[in-house]
């Protein structure tokens, strides 16, 4: 029978120490975390970006990822959207009594692998065990360094700028919904760190006005937020927006609106028109989906029709993170 998490493992005594040493330290240990001190002392200079996020996804393991990978990517990607190079993360675990230890070990391994891929170090961590039904929740915070000359703010948007999206949309939401409903398909979440893609754009000389990762609320909500804060509209070409065929089919079956489906490894970048070709050559899966113009977010279809794309109100779709 598989070992499960017990309340005693959150007491701060021997059982807690064993949990930390046999699972967390074994996979996540480094020169900062191994000191076991109350806080990490970091050598950071220059302008920094700082972000925090919490993750409550269900199921905690899903096609293409898990809550651990999601927690690293969520904070790494938020930092990258500010033009920062992510460096350090902290991570906090809230474990419910009854969680399978093998499941926890798998998720911690996923965290270690994703942190290595993103080239960040986890420098502080915390664990709490609470009564429950075998679930878990994670909080991460992160610090990144913003190199000189990078300025990714909404007020930089100008009329005529192009809207670039890094890849197809909706896959994370579709993967979570499929897993919850027991629908068999080949859809996998897009959850991945995007900081290396962002660095590639900067290194190619692309003048990025502003970026946003397209998470909860989807593309429609993100573009409306940018439009409202910049007072510049967005005009999208519907047929240029990349959507995987299986994800599009699932949307039709379940009546989901692709414009409001969440993603976890997809971002948009507003760039000058003259930089579009360089950006597309740098990111092979990216597409230009429209331009900044007017005062509202508008979607045009292939028949010449157009509609206003509003911000998401209420829940709209079942929550997936």
Kinemage of the C-alpha trace (Angstrom):
@kinemage 1
@onewidth
@group {chain A} dominant
@subgroup {mainchain}
@vectorlist {calphas} color= white
{ca unk a 1} P 0.000 0.000 0.000
{ca unk a 2} L 1.357 3.417 -0.915
{ca unk a 3} L 2.385 5.728 1.919
{ca unk a 4} L 0.158 8.768 2.414
{ca unk a 5} L 0.718 12.188 3.953
{ca unk a 6} L -0.265 12.369 7.648
{ca unk a 7} L -0.953 15.395 9.849
{ca unk a 8} L 2.095 14.475 11.938
{ca unk a 9} L 4.266 15.363 8.967
{ca unk a 10} L 3.255 18.990 9.421
{ca unk a 11} L 4.048 19.162 13.143
{ca unk a 12} L 7.597 20.439 12.742
{ca unk a 13} L 9.099 17.379 14.405
{ca unk a 14} L 10.842 14.238 13.202
{ca unk a 15} L 8.180 13.349 10.598
{ca unk a 16} L 8.435 16.824 9.087
{ca unk a 17} L 12.221 16.613 8.917
{ca unk a 18} L 12.026 13.226 7.231
{ca unk a 19} L 9.539 14.529 4.648
{ca unk a 20} L 11.788 17.484 3.874
{ca unk a 21} L 14.999 15.475 3.620
{ca unk a 22} L 13.609 12.498 1.672
{ca unk a 23} L 11.522 14.392 -0.884
{ca unk a 24} L 12.088 18.147 -1.013
{ca unk a 25} L 15.808 18.426 -0.273
{ca unk a 26} L 16.628 15.422 -2.400
{ca unk a 27} L 15.087 16.956 -5.531
{ca unk a 28} L 15.236 20.711 -4.940
{ca unk a 29} L 18.417 21.115 -2.891
{ca unk a 30} L 21.021 23.735 -3.832
{ca unk a 31} L 23.548 25.991 -2.103
{ca unk a 32} L 20.763 28.302 -0.867
{ca unk a 33} L 18.073 25.831 0.153
{ca unk a 34} L 20.476 23.379 1.803
{ca unk a 35} L 21.472 25.953 4.422
{ca unk a 36} L 18.121 25.423 6.097
{ca unk a 37} L 17.982 28.999 7.362
{ca unk a 38} L 14.930 31.172 7.947
{ca unk a 39} L 15.570 33.218 4.805
{ca unk a 40} L 17.756 33.076 1.720
{ca unk a 41} L 20.435 35.759 1.417
{ca unk a 42} L 20.763 36.699 -2.263
{ca unk a 43} L 23.196 38.909 -4.134
{ca unk a 44} L 20.939 40.918 -6.445
{ca unk a 45} L 21.814 44.215 -8.126
{ca unk a 46} L 20.037 46.461 -10.623
{ca unk a 47} L 16.327 46.776 -11.361
{ca unk a 48} L 14.310 43.702 -10.333
{ca unk a 49} L 10.878 42.286 -11.069
{ca unk a 50} L 9.076 40.457 -8.282
{ca unk a 51} L 5.952 38.291 -8.597
{ca unk a 52} L 3.894 35.813 -6.605
{ca unk a 53} L 1.132 33.361 -7.508
{ca unk a 54} L -0.879 30.480 -6.034
{ca unk a 55} L -1.991 27.290 -7.764
{ca unk a 56} L -5.083 25.231 -7.004
{ca unk a 57} L -5.551 23.216 -10.191
{ca unk a 58} L -7.689 20.057 -10.216
{ca unk a 59} L -6.643 17.414 -11.155
{ca unk a 60} L -3.129 18.038 -9.832
{ca unk a 61} L -1.681 15.839 -12.604
{ca unk a 62} L -3.046 16.431 -16.089
{ca unk a 63} L -2.050 15.719 -19.715
{ca unk a 64} L 1.145 17.645 -20.418
{ca unk a 65} L 1.925 18.701 -16.866
{ca unk a 66} L 1.055 18.900 -13.183
{ca unk a 67} L 0.614 21.439 -10.412
{ca unk a 68} L 4.362 21.471 -9.774
{ca unk a 69} L 5.389 22.381 -13.305
{ca unk a 70} L 2.494 24.836 -13.411
{ca unk a 71} L 3.717 26.601 -10.262
{ca unk a 72} L 7.218 27.154 -11.644
{ca unk a 73} L 6.023 28.259 -15.069
{ca unk a 74} L 3.403 30.596 -13.639
{ca unk a 75} L 5.918 32.750 -11.798
{ca unk a 76} L 8.774 32.407 -14.305
{ca unk a 77} L 6.456 33.535 -17.106
{ca unk a 78} L 5.109 36.482 -15.117
{ca unk a 79} L 8.661 37.727 -14.593
{ca unk a 80} L 9.555 37.190 -18.248
{ca unk a 81} L 6.576 39.292 -19.325
{ca unk a 82} L 8.232 42.286 -17.667
{ca unk a 83} L 11.389 41.714 -19.684
{ca unk a 84} L 13.125 40.224 -16.642
{ca unk a 85} L 15.493 37.283 -16.545
{ca unk a 86} L 14.038 35.011 -13.834
{ca unk a 87} L 16.643 34.002 -11.245
{ca unk a 88} L 15.235 32.909 -7.898
{ca unk a 89} L 11.985 31.310 -6.727
{ca unk a 90} L 10.492 30.523 -3.350
{ca unk a 91} L 7.890 27.802 -3.050
{ca unk a 92} L 5.302 26.900 -0.421
{ca unk a 93} L 3.357 23.630 -0.253
{ca unk a 94} L 0.011 23.089 1.471
{ca unk a 95} L -0.558 19.328 1.551
{ca unk a 96} L -3.833 17.729 2.518
{ca unk a 97} L -3.775 14.670 4.734
{ca unk a 98} L -4.182 11.552 2.598
{ca unk a 99} L -2.064 12.740 -0.346
{ca unk a 100} L -0.089 9.833 -1.780
{ca unk a 101} L 3.629 10.285 -1.071
{ca unk a 102} L 4.516 8.841 -4.481
{ca unk a 103} L 2.346 11.527 -6.093
{ca unk a 104} L 4.116 14.215 -4.072
{ca unk a 105} L 7.480 12.801 -5.087
{ca unk a 106} L 6.452 12.885 -8.764
{ca unk a 107} L 5.344 16.501 -8.518
{ca unk a 108} L 8.501 17.607 -6.700
{ca unk a 109} L 10.572 15.918 -9.412
{ca unk a 110} L 8.578 17.853 -12.001
{ca unk a 111} L 9.321 21.092 -10.156
{ca unk a 112} L 13.041 20.315 -10.179
{ca unk a 113} L 13.048 19.519 -13.890
{ca unk a 114} L 11.108 22.653 -14.818
{ca unk a 115} L 13.307 24.889 -12.651
{ca unk a 116} L 16.359 23.445 -14.383
{ca unk a 117} L 14.805 24.074 -17.802
{ca unk a 118} L 13.946 27.658 -16.870
{ca unk a 119} L 17.406 28.120 -15.306
{ca unk a 120} L 16.088 29.348 -11.970
{ca unk a 121} L 16.995 28.281 -8.440
{ca unk a 122} L 14.516 27.567 -5.660
{ca unk a 123} L 16.101 29.358 -2.705
{ca unk a 124} L 13.465 29.024 0.037
{ca unk a 125} L 10.587 26.648 0.685
{ca unk a 126} L 7.887 25.848 3.219
{ca unk a 127} L 5.505 22.947 3.866
{ca unk a 128} L 2.244 22.768 5.764
{ca unk a 129} L -0.023 19.734 6.234
{ca unk a 130} L -3.746 20.294 6.796
{ca unk a 131} L -6.822 18.047 7.122
{ca unk a 132} L -8.386 17.209 3.778
{ca unk a 133} L -8.883 14.658 1.043
{ca unk a 134} L -5.446 14.182 -0.463
{ca unk a 135} L -5.136 17.399 -2.444
{ca unk a 136} L -2.364 19.954 -2.567
{ca unk a 137} L -1.833 23.652 -3.251
{ca unk a 138} L 1.342 25.539 -4.116
{ca unk a 139} L 2.438 29.161 -3.870
{ca unk a 140} L 5.515 30.495 -5.641
{ca unk a 141} L 7.233 33.875 -5.590
{ca unk a 142} L 10.088 34.930 -7.819
{ca unk a 143} L 12.706 37.566 -8.514
{ca unk a 144} L 14.146 38.443 -11.909
{ca unk a 145} L 16.667 41.005 -13.101
{ca unk a 146} L 15.586 43.510 -15.767
{ca unk a 147} L 18.534 44.317 -18.059
{ca unk a 148} L 19.198 47.936 -18.923
{ca unk a 149} L 17.187 49.236 -21.859
{ca unk a 150} L 14.158 46.984 -21.409
{ca unk a 151} L 10.881 48.781 -20.811
{ca unk a 152} L 7.786 46.593 -21.193
{ca unk a 153} L 4.940 48.855 -20.112
{ca unk a 154} L 1.412 49.242 -21.455
{ca unk a 155} L 1.862 52.932 -22.257
{ca unk a 156} L 4.427 51.992 -24.915
{ca unk a 157} L 1.692 50.680 -27.269
{ca unk a 158} L 1.246 52.707 -30.454
{ca unk a 159} L -1.259 52.713 -33.319
{ca unk a 160} L -0.047 50.408 -36.077
{ca unk a 161} L 1.849 48.043 -33.774
{ca unk a 162} L 1.428 44.333 -34.494
{ca unk a 163} L 0.033 41.744 -32.086
{ca unk a 164} L 2.138 38.585 -31.972
{ca unk a 165} L 1.061 35.386 -30.246
{ca unk a 166} L 3.698 32.792 -29.430
{ca unk a 167} L 1.691 29.632 -30.219
{ca unk a 168} L -1.801 28.126 -30.487
{ca unk a 169} L -4.320 28.995 -27.772
{ca unk a 170} L -6.684 27.054 -25.528
{ca unk a 171} L -4.706 23.837 -25.042
{ca unk a 172} L -4.258 24.120 -21.267
{ca unk a 173} L -7.932 24.758 -20.622
{ca unk a 174} L -8.909 21.985 -23.026
{ca unk a 175} L -6.520 19.495 -21.377
{ca unk a 176} L -7.838 20.242 -17.889
{ca unk a 177} L -11.482 20.023 -18.977
{ca unk a 178} L -10.826 16.758 -20.819
{ca unk a 179} L -9.166 15.246 -17.748
{ca unk a 180} L -11.999 16.334 -15.444
{ca unk a 181} L -14.707 14.989 -17.724
{ca unk a 182} L -12.943 11.773 -18.723
{ca unk a 183} L -12.826 12.730 -22.397
{ca unk a 184} L -10.148 10.812 -24.278
{ca unk a 185} L -8.136 12.835 -26.794
{ca unk a 186} L -4.539 13.827 -27.540
{ca unk a 187} L -4.751 17.370 -26.137
{ca unk a 188} L -1.881 18.338 -23.836
{ca unk a 189} L -1.461 21.468 -21.790
{ca unk a 190} L 0.887 24.105 -23.178
{ca unk a 191} L 2.391 24.631 -19.694
{ca unk a 192} L 6.038 25.584 -20.229
{ca unk a 193} L 8.475 28.330 -19.232
{ca unk a 194} L 8.595 31.019 -21.925
{ca unk a 195} L 11.573 33.024 -20.655
{ca unk a 196} L 13.957 31.565 -23.243
{ca unk a 197} L 11.593 32.557 -26.065
{ca unk a 198} L 11.411 36.075 -24.676
{ca unk a 199} L 15.196 36.267 -24.456
{ca unk a 200} L 15.448 35.119 -28.064
{ca unk a 201} L 13.212 37.996 -29.179
{ca unk a 202} L 15.312 40.557 -27.320
{ca unk a 203} L 18.548 39.069 -28.641
{ca unk a 204} L 17.157 39.268 -32.183
{ca unk a 205} L 16.679 42.996 -31.697
{ca unk a 206} L 12.865 42.988 -31.541
{ca unk a 207} L 11.586 46.156 -29.861
{ca unk a 208} L 8.964 44.674 -27.550
{ca unk a 209} L 6.477 47.325 -26.434
{ca unk a 210} L 4.711 45.133 -23.881
{ca unk a 211} L 4.009 41.429 -23.206
{ca unk a 212} L 1.352 39.441 -21.372
{ca unk a 213} L 1.017 35.726 -20.739
{ca unk a 214} L -2.421 34.523 -21.790
{ca unk a 215} L -3.598 32.687 -18.670
{ca unk a 216} L -6.959 32.910 -16.874
{ca unk a 217} L -9.516 34.911 -18.824
{ca unk a 218} L -7.872 34.016 -22.115
{ca unk a 219} L -6.860 36.119 -25.092
{ca unk a 220} L -10.007 38.231 -25.052
{ca unk a 221} L -9.521 39.407 -21.483
{ca unk a 222} L -5.786 40.094 -21.849
{ca unk a 223} L -6.277 42.223 -24.973
{ca unk a 224} L -9.110 44.169 -23.353
{ca unk a 225} L -6.920 44.923 -20.341
{ca unk a 226} L -4.120 46.199 -22.579
{ca unk a 227} L -6.540 48.237 -24.670
{ca unk a 228} L -8.148 49.852 -21.631
{ca unk a 229} L -4.838 50.783 -20.004
{ca unk a 230} L -3.251 52.083 -23.214
{ca unk a 231} L -6.401 53.698 -24.714
{ca unk a 232} L -5.507 51.966 -27.996
{ca unk a 233} L -7.842 49.443 -29.653
{ca unk a 234} L -6.959 46.017 -31.058
{ca unk a 235} L -8.157 44.617 -34.390
{ca unk a 236} L -7.806 40.842 -34.719
{ca unk a 237} L -8.036 38.650 -37.801
{ca unk a 238} L -9.904 35.549 -36.631
{ca unk a 239} L -8.492 33.206 -39.267
{ca unk a 240} L -4.908 34.104 -38.233
{ca unk a 241} L -5.406 33.043 -34.607
{ca unk a 242} L -3.779 29.600 -34.191
{ca unk a 243} L -5.936 26.881 -32.632
{ca unk a 244} L -5.082 23.172 -32.693
{ca unk a 245} L -7.781 21.133 -34.535
{ca unk a 246} L -8.501 18.861 -31.562
{ca unk a 247} L -8.870 21.824 -29.230
{ca unk a 248} L -11.170 23.558 -31.710
{ca unk a 249} L -13.308 20.410 -31.928
{ca unk a 250} L -13.570 20.147 -28.145
{ca unk a 251} L -14.698 23.772 -27.980
{ca unk a 252} L -17.489 23.049 -30.437
{ca unk a 253} L -18.616 19.955 -28.527
{ca unk a 254} L -18.666 21.683 -25.134
{ca unk a 255} L -19.739 25.110 -26.366
{ca unk a 256} L -16.548 26.816 -25.135
{ca unk a 257} L -15.333 30.161 -26.486
{ca unk a 258} L -11.684 29.846 -27.511
{ca unk a 259} L -11.088 33.558 -26.850
{ca unk a 260} L -11.598 33.037 -23.101
{ca unk a 261} L -9.769 29.747 -22.595
{ca unk a 262} L -6.742 29.728 -20.319
{ca unk a 263} L -3.171 28.935 -21.319
{ca unk a 264} L 0.040 28.416 -19.358
{ca unk a 265} L 2.825 28.618 -21.937
{ca unk a 266} L 1.467 31.171 -24.389
{ca unk a 267} L 2.113 34.901 -24.499
{ca unk a 268} L 1.374 37.901 -26.647
{ca unk a 269} L 3.859 40.617 -27.536
{ca unk a 270} L 3.010 44.012 -28.978
{ca unk a 271} L 5.786 44.936 -31.401
{ca unk a 272} L 6.452 47.580 -34.076
{ca unk a 273} L 5.260 46.631 -37.548
{ca unk a 274} L 8.816 46.710 -38.919
{ca unk a 275} L 9.949 44.052 -36.410
{ca unk a 276} L 7.284 41.491 -37.321
{ca unk a 277} L 9.354 39.475 -39.806
{ca unk a 278} L 12.294 39.195 -37.396
{ca unk a 279} L 9.995 38.100 -34.574
{ca unk a 280} L 8.302 35.439 -36.710
{ca unk a 281} L 11.687 34.153 -37.835
{ca unk a 282} L 12.801 33.899 -34.211
{ca unk a 283} L 9.728 32.036 -32.919
{ca unk a 284} L 8.654 29.444 -35.542
{ca unk a 285} L 5.239 28.780 -33.937
{ca unk a 286} L 4.350 32.449 -33.496
{ca unk a 287} L 1.751 34.278 -35.562
{ca unk a 288} L 0.762 37.890 -36.155
{ca unk a 289} L -2.934 37.969 -35.288
{ca unk a 290} L -3.775 41.641 -35.665
{ca unk a 291} L -2.719 45.206 -35.043
{ca unk a 292} L -3.296 48.034 -32.625
{ca unk a 293} L -5.863 50.464 -33.953
{ca unk a 294} L -9.055 52.270 -32.957
{ca unk a 295} L -10.562 52.217 -29.491
{ca unk a 296} L -12.044 48.742 -28.943
{ca unk a 297} L -11.026 45.094 -29.286
{ca unk a 298} L -12.574 43.887 -32.545
{ca unk a 299} L -12.465 40.504 -34.271
{ca unk a 300} L -12.832 40.350 -38.061
{ca unk a 301} L -13.770 37.101 -39.801
{ca unk a 302} L -12.943 35.839 -43.275
{ca unk a 303} L -16.351 36.973 -44.612
{ca unk a 304} L -15.707 40.608 -43.776
{ca unk a 305} L -17.873 40.652 -40.674
{ca unk a 306} L -16.661 41.999 -37.364
{ca unk a 307} L -17.676 41.922 -33.722
{ca unk a 308} L -16.569 43.553 -30.524
{ca unk a 309} L -14.693 41.154 -28.217
{ca unk a 310} L -15.632 42.059 -24.628
{ca unk a 311} L -13.777 41.313 -21.426
{ca unk a 312} L -14.823 38.120 -19.611
{ca unk a 313} L -17.567 38.677 -17.035
{ca unk a 314} L -18.244 36.259 -14.182
{ca unk a 315} L -16.896 32.738 -14.354
{ca unk a 316} L -17.706 32.176 -18.029
{ca unk a 317} L -15.838 28.864 -18.091
{ca unk a 318} L -15.077 26.307 -15.357
{ca unk a 319} L -11.921 27.425 -13.507
{ca unk a 320} L -8.760 25.528 -14.373
{ca unk a 321} L -6.036 26.900 -12.103
